[in-house]
């Protein structure tokens, strides 16, 4: 059975979300790694991104060879910078888990909507040049 590393830069992942990710990945075992991604808006983001990247407990070889999914940070600026940096370190855009609110749920809950193939999006866009 395949094991997939889930780099989670967002809220903690629930058991139900992990089960759904496993289902969407063909029954893979999901190993979540939670990485806090809170940035200080009053400070430059570059050094904060470097500190965030340093908290990823994977070496260069693992980033390039292990199956990895990400849940990006909620703040768009951080997510964009993180994706650019991960692409540089991994050699491709990692697939991304899209989380959405459960309709009419009180208290608010979130579910896994889909897994986005960012590298596939990039390759499709390149064909439109």
N, C-alpha and C positions, 0 to 999 in steps of 0.2 A: 504494500500500500504506500502511496506517495505521502510524504510529509511536506507541508507548505508552511513557510514562515510568514506570519502576518505582522508587519510593522504597523502598529497602531499609534498614530499621532493625534488621536481624538479622544472621545470619551471611552471609558471602559467598555469592553465588548461582553455582551451577555452570552449565556449558554445557548439560548435560542439563535442568536446571531451567528455564533460559531457553527452550530448545526446547519444553518442555512448556507453558510460559506462552504462547508464540507459538501453539502448536497450540490451546490453549483460547480464544484470542482471535481465532481465524479467520486465523491466519498473519501477525499484526501483527509488525512489527519492534519488539523490546523494547530500550529504552535504560535500563540499570540505573544508578542513582545510589546508592552506598553511603553511609550516614550513621550514624556511631557513636552508640549510644544508651545507653552505660553511665552509670548514675546512682550517686551516693554515697548509700547508705541513711542516713548520719548527717547529711545536709543536707536542708533543705526541697526538695521536688520542684518547686515552682512556678518558682523561678529556673532550675533545671536544665532544665525544659521549655522555657523561653524561649530558653536557649542552644541547645537541640536544634533548635527551630524556626528559629533564626537560621542554622543550618548547612544548611538546605534551600536549594539554589541556584536557586530559582524565585521570580519576583516574583508579586505579587498577580494580575496579569492571567493569567499562565501557570497559576497554581493554579486559576483559575476557568474556563479555556478549553481547556487541554491535556488529552488523555486520560491519566489517571494511575491506576496501581495502587499498592498499598502491601504491603510485608511488615512487619508491626508488630514492635516489640521483644518479646522473650520475656516480660519481667516485666509482669504484668497491670496493675499500677498505672500504669506508664509508657504502656502501650498504650491504656488507657482515657483518660488525659489527652491523649495525642497525637491520638486520634480526635476528641475533643471540640474540640480546637484546630483541627484540619484542617477539621472541619465548619464551624466559624466562619469560617475563611478561604476555604473553597471554596464554601460554600453548600449542600453535600450531603456525605454520607458516601462516601468513595472506596471502590471495590471492593478487597477484601483477598485476597491469595494465602495459602491455607492450606498449610502445609508439614507433612509427617508423616514419622516414621521409616520406613525400608524394613524390612519384617519380616525377621527373622533375618539381617540384614546385619552382618558383622564385617569391618572396623571399621564403626561406625555410620555410616549414610548417610541422607540425607533426600531426599524427593521432593515434587513439587508434587501435592497431592491435588485441589484445586479452587480456583476463584475465587469468593469469597463476595460477593454483591451486598448490601452493608450498607444502601444506600439503599432497596433493595427490601424488606429486612427491616423497616426503619423504617416504610415506607409501609404494609406489611401490618399491622404492630402498631397503627398509628394507626387503622386500620379497626376495631379491636377495642375502641376507647374506648367 
